[in-house]
């Protein structure tokens, strides 16, 4: 049976679409819909439902739970449209927070109040920033539910997530940079070069660990960020493309950085010749003594050791990227150029993140205004 119409009232009709038998239970699956209006309009609606079924749209919205939808969204959308690291984060949010919270709630019954209550509960154990990330993922997922005609409205659009407090990014002052580089010079390579290039370019750790010599042109003084490295449980180190268009970018190198990389390449060639057949030729700029990839955990261990030995305490490797951005901003570099170099989507984020207020900067701003006022009248002298 493709579909049927049964009169229920004066202008009310029950539409039934058959979806065959459930392969697990053996029970027949049907979709029922009540239609108000003329019979010919009801027949037209029934034809639409049958066509949807024939095109493979076999989801019955009123029976689909929030948990089932989110699992399907991860499988059918997120798996093929977001980066591996983002997929891991989304899967964690769905499995650890969303599914336990909403469980068997029908998708069509989900309301903004359900989400608002969830945000309040989650914030008891999570930071406001983490809950905000949960909200953004759910908003995106339910937006697709609207696009797929499973929901009429996005319930997350009316829910208000907590406002994450803006914190000043962790960065190093110039004297701390010198102390770090001086101490790194006491350790075996590639740590000094890795730290130096991170500071000089502002590249992310994963971008540097994925960097190959074929991506570096020392003759023109340029490297290209075209991939990133990350470890996944059960898969090891996985290389992938940066998640945004602006993250895939060229970075110009100054003469000092070119010289540092030339020296590093020469040392690496000596190590490669000494390793002989044990060398794994991955063309990596930064690698293990046998040519293999460096794990992020190894970087964490050695960087923490060097930073603490330099008297800097606990400093994250990512602070080097923030330091590069802060130094460029302090030097008065156009935020658009900084954004391009760091791979930011827009300069607004760059300004909010790296343009820090300093006492000297405040004094310069005050003097700049005072200079105009002095030229405009005799008020200062008269007072």
C-alpha positions in Angstrom: 0.0 0.0 0.0 1.5 3.3 -1.1 -0.9 5.6 0.8 -4.5 6.1 1.8 -7.0 8.7 2.8 -9.7 8.3 5.4 -12.4 10.8 6.2 -12.4 11.8 9.9 -14.8 14.8 9.9 -16.6 17.3 7.7 -13.3 18.6 6.3 -10.7 16.5 8.1 -8.7 13.7 6.6 -6.3 11.1 7.9 -3.4 10.5 5.5 -1.5 7.2 5.8 1.8 6.5 4.1 3.2 3.0 4.2 7.0 2.5 4.8 7.1 -1.3 4.7 8.1 -3.6 7.5 10.7 -2.9 10.2 13.6 -5.3 9.5 14.1 -5.8 13.2 10.6 -6.1 14.6 8.8 -7.2 11.5 6.1 -4.6 12.3 4.7 -2.4 9.5 5.8 1.2 9.7 3.3 3.9 8.8 3.2 7.7 8.9 0.0 9.3 9.8 -0.9 12.9 9.2 -4.2 14.8 9.8 -5.1 17.2 7.0 -7.8 19.9 7.2 -9.4 21.1 3.9 -10.8 19.8 0.7 -10.3 16.2 -0.4 -8.4 17.2 -3.6 -6.0 19.2 -1.4 -5.6 16.2 0.9 -4.9 14.0 -2.1 -2.2 16.4 -3.3 -0.6 16.4 0.2 -0.7 12.5 0.2 1.1 12.6 -3.2 3.8 14.8 -1.6 4.3 12.4 1.3 4.6 9.4 -1.0 7.1 11.2 -3.2 9.2 12.1 -0.1 9.2 8.5 0.9 10.2 7.4 -2.7 13.1 9.9 -2.6 14.4 8.2 0.5 13.1 10.5 3.1 12.1 7.8 5.4 12.4 9.6 8.7 9.2 9.9 10.6 9.6 13.2 12.5 7.1 12.7 15.3 8.8 9.5 16.2 12.4 10.7 15.9 14.0 11.5 19.3 16.6 14.3 19.9 19.2 11.6 20.6 18.5 9.7 17.4 18.6 12.9 15.4 21.9 14.1 16.8 23.5 10.7 16.2 22.3 10.8 12.6 23.5 14.4 12.2 26.9 13.4 13.4 27.0 10.4 10.9 25.4 12.1 7.9 26.7 15.7 8.2 29.5 16.2 10.7 31.5 13.2 9.6 32.0 14.5 6.1 31.8 18.3 6.7 34.0 19.1 9.7 37.6 18.5 10.6 38.5 15.3 12.5 39.3 17.2 15.6 36.0 19.1 15.5 34.2 15.8 14.9 35.8 14.4 18.1 34.6 17.4 20.0 31.1 17.3 18.6 30.8 13.6 19.3 31.9 14.2 22.9 29.3 16.9 23.4 26.5 14.7 22.0 27.4 11.5 23.8 28.4 13.0 27.2 26.0 15.8 27.5 23.1 16.1 24.9 22.0 12.4 24.8 21.9 11.9 28.6 20.1 15.2 29.0 17.4 14.8 26.3 17.4 11.0 26.0 14.0 9.9 24.5 12.5 13.4 24.1 10.9 13.6 20.6 12.7 16.0 18.4 9.4 17.9 17.6 8.8 18.4 21.3 12.1 20.1 22.0 11.6 23.7 23.1 14.0 26.5 24.0 13.2 26.0 27.6 14.6 22.5 27.5 17.9 23.9 26.2 17.9 26.8 28.7 17.5 24.3 31.5 20.3 22.1 30.1 22.7 25.1 29.9 22.0 26.0 33.5 22.6 22.4 34.6 25.8 22.0 32.5 27.2 25.3 33.9 27.4 23.7 37.3 30.3 21.6 36.2 31.5 23.4 33.0 32.8 26.9 32.2 30.6 29.4 30.5 32.9 29.1 27.4 32.3 25.3 27.3 28.5 25.7 27.5 28.7 28.3 24.8 30.5 25.8 22.6 27.7 23.2 23.3 25.1 25.8 22.4 26.8 26.6 19.1 27.0 23.0 18.1 23.3 22.4 19.0 22.3 25.5 17.1 24.1 24.3 14.0 22.6 20.8 14.3 19.0 22.0 14.8 19.5 24.5 11.9 20.0 21.4 9.8 16.9 19.8 11.2 15.0 22.9 10.0 16.7 22.6 6.5 15.8 18.9 6.4 12.1 19.8 7.3 12.2 17.9 10.5 11.6 21.1 12.6 9.7 24.2 11.7 11.9 26.4 14.0 15.3 26.1 15.5 14.8 25.8 19.3 18.4 26.9 20.0 17.8 30.2 18.3 15.6 31.4 21.2 17.8 29.8 23.9 20.4 32.1 25.5 23.8 30.6 26.3 26.0 32.1 29.1 28.3 34.8 28.1 31.9 33.7 28.2 34.3 36.1 29.9 36.9 37.5 27.7 40.3 36.7 29.0 43.6 38.2 28.0 45.6 35.6 26.1 48.7 34.1 27.5 51.8 35.6 26.0 55.4 36.2 26.8 57.1 39.6 27.4 60.3 40.3 25.3 62.6 39.5 28.3 60.8 36.1 28.7 61.2 35.4 25.0 64.9 35.9 25.4 65.1 33.7 28.5 63.2 30.9 26.7 65.4 31.0 23.6 68.6 31.1 25.6 67.5 28.1 27.6 66.3 26.2 24.6 69.8 26.6 23.0 71.1 24.3 25.8 68.9 21.5 24.6 69.2 19.2 21.6 67.4 20.1 18.4 64.8 20.4 17.1 63.5 22.3 20.2 65.3 25.6 19.7 64.4 25.8 16.0 60.8 24.8 16.7 60.3 27.4 19.4 62.1 30.1 17.3 59.9 29.4 14.1 56.7 29.3 16.3 57.6 32.8 17.6 58.6 34.1 14.2 55.6 32.9 12.3 52.8 32.6 14.8 51.9 29.2 13.3 50.0 26.7 15.3 51.7 23.7 16.9 49.8 21.2 14.6 50.8 23.3 11.5 54.5 23.2 12.5 54.5 19.5 13.2 52.9 18.8 9.8 55.3 21.2 7.9 57.4 19.5 5.2 60.5 20.8 3.4 58.5 20.9 0.2 56.3 23.5 1.8 59.3 25.7 2.6 61.1 27.8 0.0 64.2 29.2 1.6 65.3 30.9 -1.6 62.2 33.2 -1.6 61.8 33.2 2.1 58.3 31.7 2.3 56.6 28.7 3.8 53.1 27.5 3.1 50.7 26.1 5.7 48.7 23.5 3.8 48.1 20.8 6.4 48.0 20.1 10.2 48.8 17.2 12.4 46.8 15.7 15.3 46.8 12.5 17.2 43.6 10.5 17.5 42.9 7.5 19.8 43.3 4.3 17.8 44.6 6.1 14.7 47.9 7.7 15.7 49.0 10.9 14.2 46.7 12.0 11.4 47.5 14.7 8.8 44.6 16.8 7.5 44.0 20.2 5.8 43.4 23.2 8.0 39.7 23.7 8.7 39.3 27.1 7.1 40.4 28.7 3.9 42.4 31.5 5.7 44.2 28.9 7.7 45.7 27.6 4.4 48.1 30.4 3.9 51.6 31.5 2.9 53.9 33.0 5.6 56.7 35.3 4.6 60.0 34.7 6.5 62.6 37.3 7.6 66.3 36.7 6.8 67.0 35.6 10.4 64.4 32.9 10.3 65.6 31.7 6.9 69.1 31.4 8.3 67.8 29.4 11.3 65.9 27.0 9.0 68.9 26.6 6.7 71.1 25.7 9.6 68.4 23.3 10.9 68.1 21.6 7.5 71.9 21.1 7.4 72.0 19.5 10.8 69.0 17.3 9.9 70.8 16.1 6.7 73.8 15.1 8.9 71.5 13.1 11.2 69.7 11.5 8.2 73.0 10.3 6.8 74.1 9.0 10.1 70.8 7.1 10.6 71.2 5.3 7.2 68.4 2.8 6.5 66.8 3.5 9.9 65.8 7.0 8.7 62.1 7.4 7.9 61.9 9.8 5.0 58.7 11.8 5.7 60.2 15.2 4.5 59.2 16.7 7.9 60.9 19.9 9.0 60.5 19.0 12.6 60.9 15.3 13.3 62.2 12.6 15.7 65.9 11.7 15.4 64.9 8.9 13.0 62.7 11.1 10.8 59.4 10.0 12.3 56.7 12.5 13.3 56.8 14.3 16.7 53.9 13.6 18.9 52.2 16.6 20.6 52.7 14.9 23.9 56.5 15.0 23.3 56.3 18.7 22.5 54.4 19.3 25.7 57.0 17.4 27.8 60.0 19.1 26.4 58.5 22.6 26.1 57.4 22.5 29.7 60.9 21.3 30.8 62.6 24.2 28.9 60.1 26.8 30.0 60.4 25.9 33.7 64.2 25.8 33.4 64.0 29.3 32.0 62.1 30.4 35.1 58.8 31.0 33.2 56.7 28.4 35.2 53.8 26.7 33.4 53.6 28.1 29.9 51.6 26.5 27.0 53.3 26.1 23.6 50.3 27.9 22.2 51.5 31.0 24.1 54.2 31.3 21.4 51.5 32.0 18.8 49.8 34.5 21.1 53.2 36.1 21.7 53.8 36.5 17.9 50.4 38.2 17.5 51.0 40.5 20.5 54.4 41.5 19.4 53.2 42.4 15.9 50.3 44.4 17.4 52.6 46.2 19.8 54.8 47.1 16.8 51.8 48.8 15.1 51.4 46.3 12.3 48.0 46.5 10.5 45.6 44.0 12.1 44.6 42.8 8.7 48.2 41.8 8.0 48.4 40.1 11.4 45.1 38.2 10.7 46.4 37.0 7.4 49.7 35.8 8.9 48.0 34.0 11.7 45.3 32.6 9.6 42.4 34.3 11.3 39.0 34.6 9.6 38.8 38.3 10.3 40.7 41.2 11.7 38.1 41.9 14.5 39.1 38.7 16.3 42.8 39.7 15.9 42.2 43.1 17.4 40.2 41.7 20.3 42.8 39.0 21.0 46.1 40.7 20.5 45.8 44.4 20.9 46.5 44.9 24.6 46.4 48.1 26.5 49.7 49.2 28.1 50.5 52.2 30.3 52.9 53.5 27.7 50.2 53.1 25.1 47.7 55.0 27.2 50.2 57.8 27.7 50.8 58.0 24.0 47.0 58.2 23.3 46.7 60.9 26.0 49.5 62.9 24.5 48.1 62.6 20.9 44.8 64.1 22.0 46.5 66.8 24.1 48.6 67.8 21.1 45.4 68.5 19.1 43.9 70.4 22.0 47.0 72.5 22.4 46.9 73.5 18.8 43.2 74.4 19.1 43.2 77.1 21.9 44.7 78.7 24.9 42.8 76.8 27.6 45.8 75.0 28.9 47.8 78.2 29.3 44.9 80.2 30.8 44.4 77.5 33.5 
